[in-house]
Amino acid sequence: MTYHDTQTPHEQKLETAMKDAFYLYTHWPKKLKGMEEFSILRRFVNDQIETAEDGSFSKIRDGKELNSRTLPSPAEPEQTFRRKAGKDH
């Protein structure tokens, strides 16, 4: 579990998690793509990940590219980013 791993840098753990999410998105069975869970995963991947021209994982979007409509976590689809008193939340 990456939460308890204090040896791996945060950035590396984040990239691993994002690549895992991208893998799930690209390998989701066609017959299950109507599920709400797939819709949430698709939104998360489209918001957070840039793809290469061939459709492969390219990179995690820079935080400056994210806006208040960006889905920060597929575990909480109602959660959004916001700015209050000049600070991002």
C-alpha positions in Angstrom: 0.0 0.0 0.0 1.6 3.3 -1.1 0.1 5.2 1.9 2.5 3.5 4.3 5.5 3.6 1.9 7.7 6.4 3.3 10.7 5.5 1.1 9.1 6.3 -2.3 8.9 10.0 -3.3 5.3 11.5 -3.4 5.7 12.3 -7.1 6.6 8.7 -8.0 3.6 7.3 -6.0 1.3 9.8 -7.7 2.5 8.8 -11.2 2.1 5.1 -10.3 -1.5 5.7 -9.2 -2.3 7.7 -12.3 -0.8 5.1 -14.6 -2.9 2.5 -12.8 -6.1 4.6 -13.3 -5.2 5.0 -17.0 -4.7 1.3 -17.3 -8.1 0.6 -15.8 -9.7 3.1 -18.1 -8.1 1.7 -21.3 -8.7 -2.0 -20.3 -12.3 -1.6 -19.0 -14.5 -4.4 -20.5 -16.8 -3.0 -23.3 -19.8 -4.6 -21.8 -19.3 -2.7 -18.6 -18.7 0.8 -20.0 -22.3 1.8 -19.2 -21.6 1.7 -15.5 -21.5 4.9 -13.5 -18.0 3.9 -12.2 -16.7 3.9 -15.7 -18.1 7.4 -16.3 -16.4 8.7 -13.2 -13.1 7.0 -14.1 -13.4 8.4 -17.7 -13.9 12.0 -16.3 -11.0 11.6 -13.9 -8.6 10.4 -16.5 -9.7 13.1 -19.0 -9.3 15.8 -16.4 -6.0 14.6 -14.8 -4.0 12.9 -17.5 -2.6 14.0 -20.9 -2.3 11.3 -23.6 0.1 11.0 -26.4 -1.0 11.1 -30.1 -1.2 7.3 -30.1 -3.5 7.3 -27.1 -0.9 6.1 -24.6 -0.2 7.7 -21.2 1.9 10.9 -21.6 1.9 12.7 -18.3 -0.1 14.0 -15.4 -1.6 17.4 -16.1 0.1 20.3 -14.3 -1.9 21.6 -11.4 -2.1 25.0 -13.0 -4.1 23.5 -15.9 -6.9 22.2 -13.5 -9.9 24.3 -12.8 -12.9 24.2 -10.4 -14.7 21.6 -12.6 -11.8 19.2 -12.4 -12.5 15.9 -10.6 -9.7 15.6 -8.0 -10.6 12.0 -6.9 -12.7 9.3 -8.5 -13.6 8.2 -4.9 -15.5 11.4 -4.4 -17.2 12.5 -7.6 -19.0 15.4 -6.0 -15.7 16.9 -4.8 -14.3 19.8 -6.8 -11.4 22.2 -6.6 -12.2 25.7 -5.6 -10.5 29.0 -4.8 -11.4 30.9 -1.6 -9.7 34.0 -0.2 -7.0 33.7 -2.9 -6.1 30.1 -1.9 -6.8 26.8 -3.7 -8.8 24.2 -1.8 
